[in-house]
Structure formats: C-alpha cells, structure tokens
Amino acid sequence: MELRSKIIFISLLNAAFFPLVAQTYIGGFIGIDLSEIKEPENIWHYEILDKAYKNESLMFGIIVQHNLNKTIYVALQISGTHKSLKTHDAGFNPLIGISFYKYSNSILIGYTILNNFQFAAGPQLYFIPAINSFGKNGFQGSEKVNKTVASIKISSSYLFRRYFISLSFIKGIDYINIFNKSENYYEYMRPINSIELCLGYKFKLFGQSINSKSINCPSFNAAKKN
C-alpha cells in the first residue's frame, strides 16, 4: 500500500472510531500597546524621548484559535497599531518626531488551566512599511524599512464565556534597519519590546464532527407484533 493510501486509510479510521473534540474559534480584540523604543547606541542625529514603556498606542486585531483538545490549543493573532514618538532636537538635523505603522502576526501554542486561564508562547513577526520623520520648519521625510522583524511573545488570558482579557509581553530580537538615499541600510532602532493589554470576544467557527452525534438504532429486544 502506498504511503498516500496509508495516510488516507488511517484518517478514515480516526474519523470513524474516534470522536473529534477539536474546535475552532475566531474573534477580534482591542487594546493598548505599551512599547519600549530606543535608538541604537551608535546613532548620533536623534534621541527618542518616549522610553521605558511610556509610548502607548491603540491596537486592533483578530484571532483564530484551534483547540486540539480540552487543554492544548494553537492560536494565530494578527494586529496593527500606529506609533508616534517625540525625539530630541539634535541641532544640525532638527528632528522632533517620528511615526510608523506596526503590523504584527504571531503563532502561539497555549495551555488552558481550570477552563478559564490560558498561557501561550510563540514567535511573532512584525512589519513596519516605513518610518516617517518630522522636523522644524515643516520638514517631513519617509524612509523604507529593510525587513520583517522577529520577536518572541508570551501571553496570559482570562476567559469569561466568550470574552477574554489578555496580558502579553513581546521581546524584540532584531534591530530595525532603514533604507536611506545612499542605498545603504543602517540601524535606526533597537529591538522593540512591548506590553499589550487587550479585551476581546471569540465565537465558535467549527465544532465537533458529525460522528459525535448520537445515532438512533433499532432495539434488538423490541417486542414482537401480535
């Protein structure tokens, strides 16, 4: 028997004899993103003033969660936020502020305790299309970001019916590089660390399979008709 046929045969056996308890949920959330954003050590023309998780912004997102069983689940989260930072006036290059959009997506593996508490962790990638800069006398500029940035996300949630409140910590790994007019990439920010506090709602997208339904069979002990 070929490998493909074996896989199909085993899958049919599982579907026929083992009830599936997996469930899939989809939902949305809104929250606050508190970020620690710092300039690199070797940069000279600006200094970010909003540091130590003082830069807050509103964030929105969606979540798709697949429960493998009653305790273990896999979740995909996609979110976005807009950051606006004040910077120190360097004199020669009078930059007074920068802003950018940050889009994040993460894949988390989680564990549920006592039906209400969830803990999850996994990789997160976030993408910054461009960094906009603002200076004195109406100066404005925009520079392209080099790459998608990697980070690690650790999250805890409390569930109440279909509502949930979550607290997450994101540890940045990669520096944020930009593409300047000289066609060179250089470090513009250190890895971004964030704390996210969110409130959301999930509803069931898929439930149990049809083999979990009861099947009415005739009784073998039925009384004979007269």
PALUMDO-186852 format. One record per residue: residue in three letters; z, y, x of N, C-alpha, C in turn. Coordinates in nm, 2 decimals, m for minus. Atoms other than C-alpha are relative to their C-alpha. Example, Ala and Ser with C-alpha at 12.3 -4.5 7.8 and 13.67 -1.06 7.14 Angstrom:
   code      nzz      nyy      nxx     cazz     cayy     caxx      czz      cyy      cxx
    ALA     0.00    m0.12     0.09     0.78    m0.45     1.23     0.00     0.12     0.09
    SER     0.00    m0.11    m0.09     0.71    m0.11     1.37     0.08     0.11    m0.08
# end
This chain:
   code      nzz      nyy      nxx     cazz     cayy     caxx      czz      cyy      cxx
    MET     0.00    m0.12     0.08     0.00     0.00     0.00     0.00     0.13     0.09
    GLU     0.01    m0.12    m0.08    m0.10     0.34     0.14     0.13     0.09    m0.02
    LEU    m0.12    m0.08     0.00     0.17     0.60     0.22     0.00     0.09    m0.13
    ARG     0.00    m0.09     0.11     0.05     0.83    m0.06     0.04    m0.08    m0.13
    SER    m0.03     0.09     0.12     0.07     0.54    m0.32     0.15    m0.03     0.00
    LYS    m0.14     0.03     0.00     0.42     0.46    m0.20     0.08     0.11    m0.05
    ILE    m0.07    m0.12     0.04     0.53     0.81    m0.25     0.00     0.02    m0.15
    ILE     0.02    m0.02     0.14     0.39     0.83    m0.60     0.08    m0.11    m0.07
    PHE    m0.07     0.11     0.07     0.54     0.49    m0.69     0.15     0.02     0.00
    ILE    m0.14    m0.03    m0.01     0.89     0.59    m0.56     0.04     0.12    m0.10
    SER    m0.02    m0.11     0.09     0.86     0.92    m0.75     0.01    m0.04    m0.15
    LEU     0.00     0.05     0.13     0.78     0.74    m1.07     0.12    m0.08    m0.03
    LEU    m0.12     0.07     0.02     1.07     0.51    m1.03     0.12     0.09    m0.02
    ASN    m0.11    m0.10     0.01     1.31     0.80    m0.98    m0.01     0.07    m0.13
    ALA     0.01    m0.06     0.13     1.17     0.97    m1.29     0.04    m0.09    m0.11
    ALA    m0.03     0.09     0.10     1.21     0.66    m1.49     0.14    m0.04    m0.01
    PHE    m0.13     0.06     0.00     1.55     0.54    m1.39     0.12     0.09     0.03
    PHE    m0.10    m0.08    m0.04     1.74     0.83    m1.26    m0.01     0.14    m0.07
    PRO     0.01    m0.13     0.07     1.82     1.14    m1.48     0.01     0.11     0.10
    LEU     0.00    m0.12    m0.08     1.74     1.47    m1.32     0.09     0.10    m0.05
    VAL    m0.10    m0.10     0.04     2.02     1.72    m1.32    m0.04     0.14     0.06
    ALA     0.04    m0.13    m0.06     1.83     1.99    m1.13    m0.04     0.10    m0.11
    GLN     0.03    m0.12     0.09     1.80     2.33    m1.30    m0.05     0.11     0.08
    THR     0.05    m0.12    m0.06     1.61     2.64    m1.21     0.03     0.12    m0.08
    TYR    m0.03    m0.12     0.07     1.72     2.99    m1.29    m0.08     0.12     0.07
    ILE     0.07    m0.12    m0.05     1.55     3.33    m1.25     0.08     0.12    m0.05
    GLY    m0.08    m0.11     0.05     1.72     3.67    m1.27    m0.03     0.12     0.09
    GLY     0.01    m0.12    m0.08     1.75     4.02    m1.14     0.13     0.06     0.03
    PHE    m0.13    m0.06    m0.04     2.02     4.23    m0.98    m0.03     0.15     0.05
    ILE     0.00    m0.14    m0.05     2.10     4.59    m0.89     0.13     0.02     0.08
    GLY    m0.12    m0.01    m0.08     2.34     4.70    m0.62    m0.01     0.12     0.10
    ILE    m0.01    m0.10    m0.10     2.44     4.92    m0.33    m0.02    m0.07     0.14
    ASP     0.02     0.04    m0.14     2.32     4.87     0.03     0.07     0.09     0.09
    LEU    m0.07    m0.08    m0.10     2.56     5.00     0.30    m0.05    m0.05     0.13
    SER     0.06     0.04    m0.12     2.38     4.99     0.63     0.06     0.07     0.12
    GLU    m0.04    m0.05    m0.13     2.48     5.04     0.99    m0.13     0.01     0.08
    ILE     0.13    m0.03    m0.06     2.17     5.20     1.15     0.03     0.09     0.13
    LYS    m0.02    m0.08    m0.13     2.18     5.32     1.52    m0.13     0.01     0.08
    GLU     0.11    m0.02    m0.09     1.93     5.45     1.76     0.02    m0.09     0.13
    PRO    m0.02     0.08    m0.12     1.86     5.24     2.08     0.07     0.08     0.11
    GLU    m0.08    m0.07    m0.11     2.06     5.31     2.39    m0.08     0.09     0.09
    ASN     0.08    m0.07    m0.09     1.77     5.44     2.59    m0.09     0.11    m0.06
    ILE     0.08    m0.10     0.06     1.62     5.68     2.34     0.06     0.14     0.02
    TRP    m0.06    m0.13    m0.04     1.66     6.05     2.41    m0.03     0.11    m0.10
    HIS     0.04    m0.12     0.08     1.49     6.27     2.14     0.07     0.01    m0.14
    TYR    m0.07    m0.02     0.13     1.72     6.20     1.84     0.12    m0.09     0.00
    GLU    m0.12     0.08     0.02     2.05     6.06     1.73     0.03    m0.01    m0.15
    ILE    m0.03     0.02     0.14     2.13     5.91     1.39     0.15     0.03    m0.03
    LEU    m0.14    m0.05     0.03     2.44     6.07     1.23     0.07    m0.10    m0.10
    ASP    m0.06     0.09     0.10     2.50     5.82     0.94     0.01    m0.14     0.06
    LYS    m0.03     0.13    m0.06     2.66     5.53     1.12     0.11    m0.07    m0.06
    ALA    m0.11     0.08     0.04     2.92     5.26     1.07     0.01    m0.02    m0.15
    TYR     0.01     0.04     0.14     2.80     5.15     0.72     0.03     0.12    m0.09
    LYS    m0.02    m0.12     0.09     2.81     5.51     0.59    m0.13     0.04    m0.07
    ASN     0.13    m0.03     0.07     2.44     5.51     0.48    m0.01    m0.09    m0.12
    GLU     0.02     0.08     0.12     2.43     5.39     0.12    m0.13     0.03    m0.07
    SER     0.12    m0.02     0.08     2.13     5.34    m0.10     0.00    m0.10    m0.11
    LEU     0.01     0.09     0.12     2.05     5.18    m0.44    m0.11    m0.10     0.03
    MET     0.09     0.11    m0.02     1.88     4.84    m0.42    m0.03    m0.07    m0.13
    PHE     0.04     0.08     0.11     1.69     4.63    m0.67    m0.06    m0.13     0.05
    GLY     0.06     0.13    m0.05     1.59     4.26    m0.65    m0.01    m0.10    m0.11
    ILE     0.01     0.12     0.09     1.51     3.93    m0.81     0.05    m0.12     0.07
    ILE    m0.05     0.12    m0.06     1.65     3.59    m0.75    m0.06    m0.12    m0.08
    VAL     0.03     0.13     0.06     1.52     3.24    m0.81     0.09    m0.11     0.06
    GLN    m0.10     0.09    m0.05     1.78     2.97    m0.78    m0.03    m0.14    m0.06
    HIS     0.03     0.14     0.04     1.72     2.59    m0.79     0.13    m0.08     0.03
    ASN    m0.12     0.09    m0.02     2.03     2.37    m0.84    m0.04    m0.14     0.03
    LEU     0.03     0.14    m0.03     1.98     2.04    m0.66     0.09    m0.10    m0.07
    ASN    m0.10     0.07     0.08     2.30     1.91    m0.82     0.10     0.09    m0.04
    LYS    m0.10    m0.09     0.05     2.62     2.04    m0.95     0.07     0.09     0.10
    THR    m0.06    m0.08    m0.10     2.73     2.19    m0.62    m0.09     0.07     0.10
    ILE     0.09    m0.05    m0.10     2.43     2.25    m0.39    m0.12     0.06    m0.06
    TYR     0.11    m0.07     0.06     2.16     2.50    m0.46    m0.08     0.07     0.11
    VAL     0.08    m0.08    m0.09     1.87     2.68    m0.29    m0.04     0.12    m0.07
    ALA     0.03    m0.13     0.07     1.80     3.05    m0.37    m0.10     0.08     0.09
    LEU     0.10    m0.09    m0.06     1.51     3.28    m0.29     0.03     0.14    m0.06
    GLN    m0.03    m0.13     0.05     1.60     3.65    m0.31    m0.10     0.10     0.06
    ILE     0.09    m0.11    m0.04     1.36     3.95    m0.29     0.06     0.13    m0.04
    SER    m0.06    m0.13     0.04     1.49     4.31    m0.28    m0.07     0.11     0.07
    GLY     0.05    m0.12    m0.06     1.40     4.66    m0.19     0.09     0.12    m0.01
    THR    m0.08    m0.12     0.00     1.57     4.98    m0.10    m0.07     0.11     0.08
    HIS     0.06    m0.11    m0.07     1.49     5.33     0.03     0.12     0.06     0.08
    LYS    m0.10    m0.06    m0.09     1.69     5.47     0.33    m0.04     0.14     0.04
    SER     0.02    m0.14    m0.04     1.72     5.84     0.41     0.12     0.03     0.10
    LEU    m0.10    m0.02    m0.11     1.91     5.93     0.74    m0.01     0.14     0.05
    LYS    m0.01    m0.12    m0.07     2.03     6.25     0.89     0.00    m0.02     0.15
    THR     0.00     0.02    m0.14     1.96     6.29     1.26     0.05     0.13     0.07
    HIS    m0.05    m0.12    m0.08     2.09     6.53     1.53    m0.12     0.07     0.06
    ASP     0.11    m0.09    m0.06     1.87     6.82     1.64     0.00    m0.01     0.15
    ALA     0.00     0.02    m0.14     1.76     6.74     1.99    m0.05     0.13     0.07
    GLY     0.05    m0.13    m0.06     1.62     7.10     2.05    m0.15    m0.01     0.04
    PHE     0.14     0.01    m0.04     1.30     7.01     2.23    m0.09    m0.07    m0.11
    ASN     0.07     0.07     0.11     1.20     6.77     1.95     0.09     0.01    m0.12
    PRO    m0.10    m0.03     0.10     1.39     6.92     1.65    m0.01    m0.09    m0.13
    LEU     0.00     0.10     0.11     1.41     6.60     1.43     0.13     0.01    m0.07
    ILE    m0.12    m0.02     0.08     1.65     6.65     1.14     0.02    m0.11    m0.10
    GLY    m0.01     0.10     0.09     1.59     6.34     0.94    m0.11    m0.10     0.00
    ILE     0.10     0.10     0.01     1.41     6.01     0.89     0.02    m0.08    m0.13
    SER    m0.01     0.09     0.12     1.34     5.78     0.59    m0.10    m0.11     0.01
    PHE     0.09     0.11     0.00     1.18     5.45     0.52     0.04    m0.09    m0.12
    TYR    m0.02     0.11     0.10     1.15     5.17     0.26     0.02    m0.13     0.08
    LYS    m0.03     0.13    m0.06     1.30     4.83     0.34    m0.01    m0.10    m0.10
    TYR     0.02     0.11     0.10     1.18     4.52     0.16     0.05    m0.13     0.07
    SER    m0.06     0.12    m0.06     1.38     4.20     0.22    m0.03    m0.12    m0.08
    ASN     0.00     0.12     0.06     1.34     3.84     0.14     0.07    m0.11     0.08
    SER    m0.09     0.09    m0.06     1.58     3.56     0.21    m0.01    m0.14    m0.07
    ILE    m0.01     0.13     0.05     1.61     3.18     0.16     0.14    m0.05     0.04
    LEU    m0.14     0.03    m0.02     1.97     3.07     0.12     0.03    m0.14    m0.05
    ILE    m0.05     0.13     0.05     2.14     2.73     0.09     0.15     0.02    m0.03
    GLY    m0.14    m0.03     0.05     2.46     2.75    m0.12     0.07    m0.12    m0.05
    TYR    m0.10     0.10     0.05     2.76     2.56    m0.24     0.08     0.06    m0.10
    THR    m0.08    m0.05     0.12     2.94     2.60    m0.57     0.13    m0.07     0.00
    ILE    m0.14     0.05     0.00     3.32     2.56    m0.59     0.06     0.04    m0.14
    LEU    m0.07    m0.02     0.12     3.51     2.53    m0.92    m0.09     0.07    m0.11
    ASN     0.10    m0.05     0.10     3.19     2.62    m1.12    m0.02     0.15    m0.01
    ASN     0.01    m0.14     0.01     3.24     2.99    m1.06    m0.02     0.07     0.13
    PHE     0.02    m0.06    m0.13     3.24     3.06    m0.69    m0.11    m0.06     0.08
    GLN     0.11     0.05    m0.08     2.94     3.03    m0.47    m0.01     0.07     0.14
    PHE     0.01    m0.04    m0.13     2.89     3.06    m0.10    m0.13    m0.04     0.06
    ALA     0.13     0.04    m0.05     2.55     3.07     0.07    m0.03     0.07     0.13
    ALA     0.05    m0.06    m0.12     2.38     3.15     0.40    m0.14    m0.05     0.03
    GLY     0.13     0.04    m0.04     2.04     3.15     0.55    m0.08     0.12     0.07
    PRO     0.08    m0.10    m0.06     1.76     3.35     0.72    m0.05     0.11    m0.09
    GLN     0.06    m0.11     0.07     1.64     3.69     0.60    m0.10     0.07     0.08
    LEU     0.11    m0.09    m0.07     1.32     3.88     0.69    m0.01     0.12    m0.08
    TYR     0.02    m0.12     0.08     1.28     4.24     0.60    m0.12     0.08     0.07
    PHE     0.12    m0.06    m0.04     0.97     4.45     0.63     0.01     0.15    m0.02
    ILE     0.00    m0.15     0.01     0.96     4.83     0.70    m0.15     0.05     0.02
    PRO     0.14    m0.04    m0.02     0.60     4.96     0.64    m0.02     0.11     0.10
    ALA     0.01    m0.11    m0.09     0.65     5.29     0.82     0.13     0.08     0.00
    ILE    m0.12    m0.09    m0.01     0.92     5.54     0.93    m0.05     0.14     0.00
    ASN     0.04    m0.14     0.02     0.88     5.90     0.81     0.11     0.09     0.07
    SER    m0.09    m0.09    m0.07     1.03     6.18     1.02    m0.02     0.14    m0.06
    PHE     0.00    m0.13     0.05     1.12     6.53     0.92     0.07     0.09     0.10
    GLY    m0.05    m0.09    m0.10     1.18     6.83     1.14     0.01     0.14    m0.06
    LYS    m0.01    m0.14     0.04     1.24     7.20     1.13    m0.14     0.06    m0.02
    ASN     0.13    m0.08     0.02     0.97     7.45     1.01    m0.10    m0.09    m0.08
    GLY     0.08     0.08     0.09     0.84     7.19     0.76    m0.08    m0.11     0.07
    PHE     0.06     0.11    m0.08     0.74     6.93     1.03     0.02    m0.13    m0.07
    GLN    m0.01     0.14     0.05     0.66     6.58     0.89    m0.09    m0.09     0.08
    GLY     0.08     0.10    m0.07     0.53     6.27     1.05     0.03    m0.14    m0.05
    SER    m0.02     0.14     0.04     0.49     5.90     0.99    m0.05    m0.09     0.11
    GLU     0.04     0.09    m0.11     0.48     5.61     1.24     0.01    m0.14    m0.05
    LYS     0.01     0.13     0.05     0.39     5.25     1.17     0.10    m0.09     0.08
    VAL    m0.10     0.09    m0.06     0.65     4.98     1.23    m0.08    m0.13     0.05
    ASN     0.07     0.11    m0.07     0.55     4.69     1.46     0.00    m0.13    m0.07
    LYS    m0.01     0.14     0.05     0.67     4.37     1.29     0.10    m0.01    m0.10
    THR    m0.10     0.04     0.09     0.87     4.20     1.03     0.13    m0.04     0.08
    VAL    m0.13     0.01    m0.08     1.24     4.19     1.14     0.08    m0.11    m0.05
    ALA    m0.08     0.11     0.04     1.47     3.89     1.14     0.14     0.03    m0.01
    SER    m0.14    m0.01     0.01     1.83     3.87     1.03     0.06    m0.12    m0.06
    ILE    m0.08     0.11     0.06     2.10     3.63     0.91     0.08     0.06    m0.12
    LYS    m0.07    m0.04     0.11     2.25     3.66     0.56     0.11    m0.10    m0.04
    ILE    m0.11     0.08     0.05     2.59     3.53     0.44     0.05     0.07    m0.13
    SER    m0.02    m0.05     0.14     2.67     3.57     0.07     0.11    m0.08    m0.07
    SER    m0.10     0.06     0.09     2.96     3.50    m0.17    m0.02     0.06    m0.14
    SER     0.02    m0.05     0.14     2.93     3.53    m0.55     0.11    m0.06    m0.09
    TYR    m0.08     0.05     0.11     3.14     3.50    m0.86    m0.08     0.00    m0.13
    LEU     0.08     0.02     0.12     2.98     3.37    m1.18     0.09     0.01    m0.12
    PHE    m0.06    m0.01     0.14     3.08     3.46    m1.54    m0.11    m0.01    m0.10
    ARG     0.11     0.03     0.09     2.85     3.29    m1.78    m0.13     0.01     0.08
    ARG     0.13    m0.02    m0.07     2.50     3.41    m1.68     0.01     0.12     0.10
    TYR    m0.01    m0.12    m0.08     2.63     3.72    m1.50     0.06    m0.04     0.14
    PHE    m0.06     0.03    m0.13     2.72     3.73    m1.13     0.02     0.13     0.08
    ILE    m0.02    m0.11    m0.09     2.86     3.97    m0.88     0.01    m0.06     0.14
    SER     0.01     0.06    m0.14     2.79     3.91    m0.51     0.03     0.11     0.11
    LEU    m0.03    m0.08    m0.12     2.90     4.05    m0.18    m0.06    m0.07     0.12
    SER     0.07     0.07    m0.11     2.68     3.98     0.12     0.01     0.08     0.13
    PHE     0.01    m0.07    m0.13     2.67     4.06     0.49    m0.12    m0.05     0.07
    ILE     0.12     0.03    m0.07     2.35     4.08     0.68     0.01     0.04     0.15
    LYS    m0.01    m0.03    m0.14     2.35     4.06     1.06    m0.14     0.01     0.06
    GLY     0.13    m0.01    m0.05     2.04     4.20     1.22    m0.02    m0.06     0.14
    ILE     0.03     0.07    m0.12     1.87     4.02     1.51    m0.10     0.08     0.09
    ASP     0.10    m0.06    m0.07     1.56     4.21     1.61     0.01     0.15     0.00
    TYR     0.02    m0.14     0.00     1.51     4.57     1.72    m0.12     0.04    m0.08
    ILE     0.11    m0.06     0.08     1.28     4.79     1.51    m0.09     0.08     0.09
    ASN     0.09    m0.07    m0.08     0.98     4.90     1.70    m0.11     0.07    m0.08
    ILE     0.10    m0.08     0.07     0.72     5.16     1.61    m0.12     0.01     0.09
    PHE     0.13    m0.02    m0.07     0.36     5.22     1.70    m0.03     0.15     0.01
    ASN     0.02    m0.14    m0.02     0.31     5.56     1.85    m0.15     0.04     0.02
    LYS     0.14    m0.04    m0.01    m0.01     5.77     1.90    m0.06    m0.05     0.13
    SER     0.05     0.05    m0.13    m0.04     5.64     2.26    m0.03    m0.15    m0.01
    GLU     0.03     0.14     0.02    m0.10     5.29     2.11     0.10    m0.09     0.07
    ASN    m0.10     0.08    m0.07     0.22     5.16     2.26     0.12    m0.02    m0.10
    TYR    m0.12     0.03     0.08     0.52     5.00     2.08     0.13     0.03     0.09
    TYR    m0.13    m0.03    m0.07     0.87     5.12     2.17     0.12    m0.01    m0.10
    GLU    m0.12     0.02     0.09     1.22     5.06     2.03     0.04     0.13    m0.06
    TYR    m0.03    m0.12     0.07     1.31     5.30     1.76     0.14    m0.01    m0.06
    MET    m0.13     0.02     0.05     1.63     5.15     1.61     0.05    m0.14     0.05
    ARG    m0.06     0.13    m0.03     1.88     4.88     1.69    m0.01    m0.09    m0.12
    PRO    m0.01     0.09     0.11     1.91     4.57     1.47     0.09     0.06    m0.11
    ILE    m0.07    m0.06     0.11     2.02     4.69     1.12     0.10    m0.11    m0.06
    ASN    m0.10     0.08     0.07     2.35     4.54     0.99     0.03     0.06    m0.14
    SER    m0.02    m0.05     0.14     2.42     4.57     0.61     0.10    m0.08    m0.07
    ILE    m0.09     0.06     0.10     2.67     4.50     0.34    m0.06     0.04    m0.13
    GLU     0.06    m0.02     0.13     2.54     4.45    m0.01     0.10    m0.04    m0.11
    LEU    m0.08     0.03     0.12     2.73     4.46    m0.33    m0.09     0.01    m0.12
    CYS     0.10     0.00     0.10     2.53     4.36    m0.63     0.06    m0.06    m0.13
    LEU    m0.03     0.06     0.13     2.56     4.28    m1.00    m0.13    m0.04    m0.07
    GLY     0.13     0.05     0.05     2.30     4.06    m1.17     0.02    m0.09    m0.12
    TYR     0.00     0.09     0.11     2.20     3.83    m1.45    m0.11    m0.11     0.02
    LYS     0.09     0.11    m0.02     2.03     3.49    m1.44    m0.02    m0.08    m0.13
    PHE     0.02     0.08     0.11     1.87     3.29    m1.72    m0.07    m0.13     0.04
    LYS     0.05     0.12    m0.03     1.76     2.93    m1.72    m0.15     0.00    m0.02
    LEU     0.14     0.01     0.01     1.39     2.88    m1.65    m0.05    m0.14    m0.03
    PHE     0.02     0.14     0.03     1.38     2.50    m1.64     0.13    m0.08     0.00
    GLY    m0.12     0.07     0.02     1.64     2.25    m1.75    m0.02    m0.15     0.04
    GLN     0.01     0.14    m0.03     1.68     1.87    m1.75    m0.13    m0.06    m0.05
    SER     0.13     0.07     0.04     1.38     1.64    m1.77     0.02    m0.07    m0.13
    ILE    m0.01     0.07     0.13     1.29     1.45    m2.08     0.07    m0.13     0.00
    ASN    m0.07     0.13    m0.01     1.44     1.13    m1.95     0.15     0.01    m0.02
    SER    m0.14    m0.02     0.03     1.78     1.29    m2.01     0.03     0.00    m0.15
    LYS    m0.02     0.00     0.14     1.72     1.29    m2.38     0.03    m0.14    m0.05
    SER    m0.03     0.13     0.06     1.85     1.01    m2.59    m0.11    m0.06    m0.08
    ILE     0.11     0.06     0.07     1.61     0.76    m2.73     0.05    m0.10    m0.10
    ASN    m0.05     0.08     0.11     1.67     0.60    m3.06    m0.07    m0.13    m0.01
    CYS     0.06     0.13     0.00     1.62     0.23    m3.06     0.05    m0.08    m0.12
    PRO    m0.05     0.08     0.11     1.65    m0.02    m3.35     0.11    m0.09     0.04
    SER    m0.11     0.09    m0.03     1.96    m0.22    m3.36    m0.04    m0.15    m0.02
    PHE     0.03     0.14     0.01     1.93    m0.59    m3.29     0.08    m0.07    m0.10
    ASN    m0.10     0.06     0.09     2.22    m0.66    m3.52    m0.02     0.06    m0.14
    ALA     0.02    m0.05     0.13     2.06    m0.50    m3.82     0.01    m0.11    m0.11
    ALA    m0.02     0.10     0.11     2.13    m0.67    m4.15    m0.14    m0.04    m0.05
    LYS     0.13     0.04     0.06     1.85    m0.88    m4.29    m0.01     0.04    m0.14
    LYS     0.02    m0.04     0.13     1.69    m0.77    m4.60     0.00    m0.12    m0.10
    ASN    m0.01     0.11     0.10     1.75    m0.98    m4.91    m0.14    m0.03    m0.06
# end
